[in-house]
């Protein structure tokens, strides 16, 4: 049995969970040793009672890790463990990080710069539009949008990130072999096809239930650099995610809503309890400071700020100086059509790279 097979087997066992598995690994050193341990030795580990020890001792009755690994490979799904370089760094800092992740698509180092966007499954027009606006702006600014692929706000967040040409991660509350909700399969396929990844900690054929969604929520909260709650009632699971984010020390932002609408009661309460009110992505960007794609220039390269801009944006940015310049001068320097320059100046302003002044004048920030 390979180390991956053993870890997959532990992850497939019922009533264990990542916290207990971590204690077992600390006690026995590696997953294969845990699976081969005697029941009395297992019961010496904190939190491992007789029932859990029995499950571990008879693990072959509950799991076929070789078949699981084989099916994942056939589906084009990568299984990423905490020892792998591709495992999201922010998750390692959580109290109960997933033992492993099933990844459909591709994770990239820049995905550590992520904003979680959550809200009601029964989104109103107001909530959906606010989500699209803010997620689009954040994705254009270089942040990866993380959400749960659920109906409503989650779907709007993923779609807006894709529309912005950005990256998005969908963390689902089921196994990838039982993707939920099924009507979002086409969206999941689009995300996985080079625009991000669909991720789950659950074995492939795990059906969603009332326990899997809170577990999914903790991943969103732990992975995100900050959490944005767009619209939710007072009893929403999004509030659980917000509480988790607070426990992890992550800033929480919320979009206000009408005081007479139950659909906004949760967000309004979050703001009353200390969450930052958001009406535009700039409110989040100002609080978070440095943008994910920017790097600090050294003394030897004072103008090497932005290495990853799209070609047209880079050309326009190169034509903007630290002194205020009229847009006509920027058009002349760039050699690009006027409509291209003005459109990309708006994008650069949204990325907080240039500042607009009265009289259609621009300068680098």
N, C-alpha and C positions, 0 to 999 in steps of 0.2 A: 504494500500500500504506500502510495506517495504521500508526502506531507500535505499536498493539496487535497487528496482524497480524504485523508483523516480529518482535515479542517472542515471540508464539505459535510462529512458525516456528522460531526459535532453540531454543525449549523442546522442539520435536518432533524435533529432529535427534538421531540416535544418537551415542553416544560423545563427547558434548560436556560436559554437566554444568554446574551453576551457577558453579563456581569459574572454569572456562575462559571461560564467557560473561561473567563480571564483568571478567576481564582484557581480553577483546575490546571490551567497552563502554568501558572506561577508555582503550583505544587509539584507538577510532574515534568515540566520542562518542554514537552512537545505533545501535539495532539494524538499521535499514535500511542504514546505511553498512557494517556488518559483512557483511550479505548481499550487498552489491554490491562488496565489495573483491576485488582480484586475489589469486591464490593466493600469490604471492611476498610480498605485503604482509602477508597473514594469517600467514605462517610467521615473521614477525619478532616476533610476539607470544609471550611466554613460555608454554610448554606447548602450543603449536600446531605439530604436526608436519605432515608431508606428507599423511598419511591424513586428519587432521582438516580441514586446509585444503581438501582435495578434497571432503569432505562439505559444508563450508560453501559452497564455490564452486558446487556442484551441488545446492543445498538444495531446489530445486523437485522433484527426484527423490524426496525423502524427506517432504515436508510440503506440505499444502494448508491454509494458515492461515485463509483466508477460509471454507472449508467447516467447519473446526473451530470458529471463532467463531460461525458461523451455527447449527451443531448445538447448541452450548452454550446459545445464546439460546433455541432451540426447546425445550430440556429445562428451562429455568428456572434455568440455572447461570450464575453471574456469574464472570467471570475478573478476578481482582484482581492488579495488579502492585505492585511495591515503591514506585512513585510514587503509588499511590492511598492516600487517607486511611484506607480500610478495611483496609489490609494490617496484620496483627498487629505491633504495635510490638516485642514481644520477639524476633520472628524477624529483624528488621533487624540486631540485635546479634550474630547468629550468624556464624561464619566463612564458612559456605556457605549463606546463606538461599535458599529457593526463589525461582526467577526470577519465578514467578507462582503463583497458587493458583486452582484451580477450586473454587468455593464453591456448594454446594447447601444453601440455607437462608439464614441471615443471621448475620453476625458483628457483635458489638456492642463498644463500647469497654470494657465491664466484663469482656469475655473475656480481657483481659490479666491479670486476677486468676484464674489457672487452676492447678489441681493435676492433674498427670499421674498416672493410675492404671494400672498395668500388671501383668501376671502371666501365668501359664500358660494355654495354650489348653485344657489338660486339667485344669481346676480340680476340686478335691475339694469336698465339701459344706462343709468348714471354710473353704476359701479363698473360695468363693462367698458364704457368709454373712458373713465378715469384710469382703469387698469391698462388699457391700450396706450393711452397717452404717456403715462409714467413709465411703463415697461419699455416702450419704444425709445424714449429718451435715455433711459438708463442703459439699454443695450447699445445704443449709438455711442454712448460715452465710454464703452469698453467693458461694462460689467456683464457677467453671465447671469441670466435670470433663472432662478431655481424655484420650481413650484411642484405641485403634486399631480398634474395631469387630470385633475378632477373636472367635472362640469363647472361652468360659470367662470369665476375669477381666474382660476388656474389656467383654464383653456385660453382665455383672453391674454394672459401674461405670456404664455408660450408662443401664441400666434403673433403677438406684437414684437417679441424678440426676433422671431424669424423674419418678419416684415422689415425690421431694421437692419437685417443682414448680420445680426449678432448671434451669440451662442445662448443656448438654454438647456437646462438639465431638468428632466422630469423624474422625480422620486416617487415611485408608486407604492401603494399599500397592498400589493399582491405579488405573486410570482410573475416573471416575464412571460411564462407560458399561459397565464390566465390574466392577461392585461385588462385592467379595469380603469375607467368604463370602456366597454368594447367599442363604442362609437368613436373613440379617440384613437383607434388603431392607425388611421391614415396620418393623423398628427404625430403620433409616436414614430411612424416610419420616416416622416419628413425630418424629425429631430435627429433620429439615428443616422440619417443619410448625409452626414458631414456637417451638421449644424449643432451638435452637442451629443447628449446621450440620454437614454432612458435607463434608470437605475433602480435596483431593488436589493434588499438584504435577504429576501425570502427565497427559499427553494423554488424551482421553476413552476411547480404546479400548486403553489399555495393560493388558496382562494381568499379574497378579501373578507375581513370580519371586523368586529368592533375593537379588536385588539391590534390588528395590523396597522390601522390608520394612525393611532397615537404614536406607534413606533416609527412610522414614516415621518410624522411631524417632527420628531426629535432630530432626525437626520437633516431636514430642511433648516431647523433652527441652529443646529451645530455647525453646518457647512457654511451658512450665510455669514457674510461680513456684517450685514444688517438685515432687519426684517421689515417689510412693508405690508401692512394690513389695509386692504382697500375698502372692503364692505363686508360687514357680518352682523348678525343679530347677537343678542346678549348671551345666547346659549351655544354659540358656534365653536366648533373645534379649532378655528383659527385663533381663538383666545388662548387655547392650550399651547399652540405653537408660540404665541407671543410671550406667554409666561415662561416657556422653556428658553426662548431667546434671552429673556431677562436674566434667567438663572445662569446662562452661559456668558453673561456679560456683553451681549450684543445690543446695539441701539435698536429701538423699536420706533417705527414711524407709522402714522395712521392718517387716512384720508377722512376728513369730517363729512358728515351727511346731515340731512334735514332732521331736526330734533323731533319731528312727529312721525318719523318713519322707523318702524322696528328693524328694518334691514340695516340701519346705520347705528343702532343702539350700541353694538359692541365696539365699533371704532370710536364713537363719541366717548364711551366710558374709558377706553384706553388713553385717549387724549387727556381726559380729566385726571387719570391716574399717573400721568407723566410722560406718555408717548409724545413724540414730536409731531405736530400738525404738518401735513404735507399737502400742497396744492400744485406743486410743480417739482420736477426732478431736481431742479437747482437747489431746493431746500435740503435734499439728501446729499447731493454732491458737496455743498458747502460744509455740511457737518462732517462728512467723511474725509475731506481734505484731498490728498493726492489721488489722482485718477489711476486706474489699474495699468493703463498702457504707457504712462509717463515714467521716465526715469530721470534721476537727477543728473545734471551735467557736471562733469569734472572740470577742474580749472583748465585742463588741456583741451577740452572740447566744449566751450561755452554755448554752442548752438546745436548740440546733438540731442535735443530734448525728446523728439518723438520718432521712434524707429518703425512704427507699425501702422502708419496711416495709409488708407487707400490712395492710389496714385493721384487722382484728381485733388483730393484734400491735401496731400503732401505738396503738390505744385502750388496750390493757392496759399498754403501756410508759408511756403518758402518766399512768397511774394509779399508777405506781411512782415513789417519790421516792428521794432519796439517803439518807434515813433508813430504818431497818428498819421494815417495815409488815407486820402479819399479813395473811394472804391474804383474810380476811373484809373488811378495810378496802379492799384493792385491788378486790375484787368490788364493793363499795359505790361506790367512786369511778368505776369504769369503766361501771357500769350494765349489764354483760353477765352472762349466766348463769354459774354457778359452774364448770360443766364447760368452758365456753369459756375462762374466765380461767385455770384450772389448766393446760389444754392449751397455751395460748399462753405462759404463764410458763415452761413447759418449753422451748418453742422459743426464747424470749428468753435463757434460761439457756444453751442450746446455742450461741446466737449470741454468747455472752460479753457480753451487754448488762446482765443482772441477775445478782445473786448470791443464792443460797439460804442461809438460816440455820436453825438448829434452831428447832423450833416453827412450821414453815410460815410463816416470815417472809422477806420479800424486800426488796432494795434495789438501786438502780442501781449499776453498777460505776463 
